[in-house]
C-alpha cells in the first residue's frame, strides 16, 4: 500500500504495466492439451458476441521494441497507434487480482511467511507454495 496520499487525499498505487504485459503475452503462448484447462493459460470464449476479432487485435496490439533513451538501450512496449483498450483492461484486471493478495499492514507477511512488499508472494488461493510476481509497487 502506498504510504502517502495525493493532494486530494486519495491513495495511489503504481502498476508495473511492463511486467503485466510480459506476463499476459507469456500466458498467450501456453496451450492446453485436449479439452483440459491449463492453469495460467488464457482461455477465450467461443462466442463472437463476447470475444471477436476486434478484441483479439486489441489484446495483441502492442509489441516490445528496443529504443535508445538517454544513451541507453531500453525495451519498451509500442502499440504503433493501434487500439489496445482490451490489453489495458487485462493489465488492470491482472493488477487487481495481484492486489487481493497484497498485505495491507506495514510489516505484514504473505501466506507462506515471506516479508511483504518484496515483489513475490505465495499464491494463497491454490496453496501451491509457488511464488508469483507482484505487479503492484509500493509507493
Phi, psi and omega in degrees: 000141176294149182264346181240151176260159175280184185295341178265004178083014182260133175284131178247145179233130177280142178246132177283082186296325179297316179297317180297317180295320176299317181296318179296312181295326175294324179292331177296334183278345179285129180238124179289151177266123180070217182263001182284131176292146181248119179303133180092337179284155177267123181251123181257143179289146177269061182216110183295343176286336181257315183225115181233188183299322179300316179298316179296320179295322178291323179293332182248023185289332185260153175218155179279133177229150176267129177225150176267121180233120181054041177078007179237146176278125178237148175259119184237158175266130182232128179270352182051040177063021174271154179291136183220028182300323180296320178294317178299318178296321178297318179300313181292325177294319178294321177294320178296321177297316178294325183295329181294339178264356185284125180296134184273330183267139178298136180082002179283174184233157175286177185302321184271006175093005177287150176298145180286156174075016180269001180096351180222137175222152176289150178283106185289329185293315185269344183053042181273342183080354178285150178269146177230150180287142173270138179261353182264132177258142174288136182250000000 
